[in-house]
Amino acid sequence: MEVQPKKPVTLREVAGHAGVSAATVSLVLNDKGDISEATRARVLQAVEALNYTPRSNRPRQEATNTIRFLKIARHGQTVNRDHNHFISDYIDGMSFEALRRDYALQVVSYEQESLQQMLSDLEGTEPRGIVVLGTELSREDIETIIEYAPLPTVLIDTYHPFLKANFVDMDNDQLVHDALSHLIARGFRRIGYVGSYSEVMNFRLRQRAFQTAAAALGLQGEDAQELSVMSTLEGAYKETLTQLRGRPVADAYFCANDIIAFGFVRALRELGHRVPEDVSVVGFDNLPTSSVFDPPLTSVDVPKARIGAMAIRLLDDLIAADDRDQSPVKVLMTGELVVRDSVAKAQDRKR
């Protein structure tokens, strides 16, 4: 029977053995930080007991000037083939900026694997830092990454205002406000929101942004009908049918992303409503399909390549500083609304 080589001990395992955080182990091994002698001794004893070899002492398996992008699908309702183009734009932006800064970009995909395994995979390799696709990560997932990632880390496509981590995301508040302002300028007042209960922080941020913008723009709360559906095309279609059947329909809707909008429009038609003659619809993401949809979908365009490039710039600064205790940086980037035929003028609607 072939004997599999034993996997190297990870920094996290040393931390667990010593009863400290992975960051503390890293500080001890690099002779940094204000660590008590008792804690330092406990960490060094754990290193010896587990026969841990620091990354810097291991044979190099990758080019030292590599940055790794972790494409993580936790439930697959948004990180899937429908959004491959969206993620590819992130990667294009990262690749361009990485090349300018003399890095090689490595893309590693994970589907429904534990974060501990993902972080353990970084041990014994030589990326200088990591960019993490945070779309489907929960708050607890991100807290784990913050504590245990052994390298400078930037998260994209998610944002948590109260977590101390490095984020680059779209400015949901500004973009949703722009979409709502457009509908109001077209004469609509009864405007609904179609969101999702899927574990995606940007969906929650857009729902809050919709509620804030509606109040700021003077819309009445009783007119703002809200739906919550699955974020897949088929799921959005089926659950819209269930939630709207037999109920009054608003004059216009803002959808949390384009896939939801596609399923929503399909359901509206099945319920006898025409788009945009009876109901106007705005999406978010400006996927390529939006321009050839029937009718072409008005959608918020996100600067995906710029977000990817910004993540590399920020990561490069973190690598150059060589200080994991720096204050976190949070970057929000605006985009623009691409106006197409899915929104009518309210006065032109056919009764």
Secondary structure as UniProt FT lines:
FT   HELIX           11..18
FT   HELIX           22..29
FT   TURN            30..31
FT   HELIX           37..50
FT   HELIX           55..57
FT   TURN            64..65
FT   STRAND          66..73
FT   HELIX           81..83
FT   HELIX           84..100
FT   TURN            101..102
FT   STRAND          104..111
FT   HELIX           115..120
FT   TURN            121..124
FT   STRAND          127..133
FT   TURN            135..136
FT   HELIX           139..148
FT   STRAND          153..156
FT   TURN            161..162
FT   STRAND          167..170
FT   HELIX           172..185
FT   TURN            186..187
FT   STRAND          191..196
FT   HELIX           201..216
FT   TURN            217..218
FT   HELIX           221..223
FT   STRAND          226..229
FT   HELIX           233..244
FT   TURN            245..246
FT   STRAND          252..255
FT   HELIX           258..270
FT   TURN            271..272
FT   TURN            275..278
FT   STRAND          280..285
FT   HELIX           288..292
FT   STRAND          298..301
FT   HELIX           304..321
FT   TURN            324..325
FT   STRAND          330..333
FT   STRAND          336..338
FT   TURN            341..342
FT   HELIX           346..348
//
